[in-house]
Amino acid sequence: METLRKRIFYKATHRGLQETDKIIGGFAEQELNKLSLDHLCDFDKLLDVPDVDLLNWILGREDVPKSFDNEIFRLIVSFKESL
């Protein structure tokens, strides 16, 4: 699981858009060590989404596809609101 956490941390903090680096990377820095294996797997899948789509979903500009509308996504949105 530690290898998975390291890979996710890297993917979360090296996004491409400054906004997603701040939101996703900040979430990873604060919450990654607390996540269960299921949440880590969901987070890993979410990190494969292009930054533009991910940012639009997080900011509510576009509807989130059902396959990504899960607890980890809602935790990220809650984190964003705390910034």
N, C-alpha and C positions, 0 to 999 in steps of 0.2 A: 504494500500500500504506500510505502514511503516513496517508491519510484514514481507511482502514479501522482502523488501529491507534488513532487518536484516537476514533473512534466506539465501538470496543470498550472502550477505557479508560473512557469516560464511562459506558457501560452497566454496566460491571463495578463501578464505584465509586459508583453511584447506584442501589442495588438496592431498598431498602425495608425489609428486615430487617437489623438490626445484625449478626447472625451472618453473613449472606451478604455484606454489605459487607466484613466483616473477612476472610473466606475468599477470596471471588472478587476483591474489590478488592485485597487483599494479593497474591494470585497475579498479578494484572495488573500491579501496580506492580513486582514482582520479575522477572516472566518475559516480559512482552508483547513487548519489543524483541528477544527471542531466538527467537520463534515463526516458523515457516515459514508461507507463504501457506495451505497446507492446514490447519495447526493454527489459524491465525487464523479461517478459515472455520468450522471445527468449533466454536471458542470462541464465535464470533458466534451460531451457531445455538443453542448451549447457553444463552446469555444471554437468549434469548427464552422460556425455560422459567420458569414462575412460581417465585418464591422458595421457597415452601413445598415444592414438589416437588423443586427443586434441592437444598435443604438436607437433605431426607429421603434423597435418593440419596447425597449426600456423606457423611452420617453413618451410612449403612448401615441406615437404618430401613425403607427400601423398596428393592425391586429396581430397578436402572437399566434402562430400556428399551434394547433392542439398538441402536436408532438413535442413542443417546447414549453407549453403552458403548464409548468409543474412547480413544485415547492421551491426548488433551487432558483428558478427564474423569479418567483415572487420574493424570495429572500434578497436577491440582487436589486430588485426594484425598491424594496424597503430600505436597503442600504443606500441607494441613490438618493432617496428622499431625506436621509439623515445628513447628507453632505452640505 
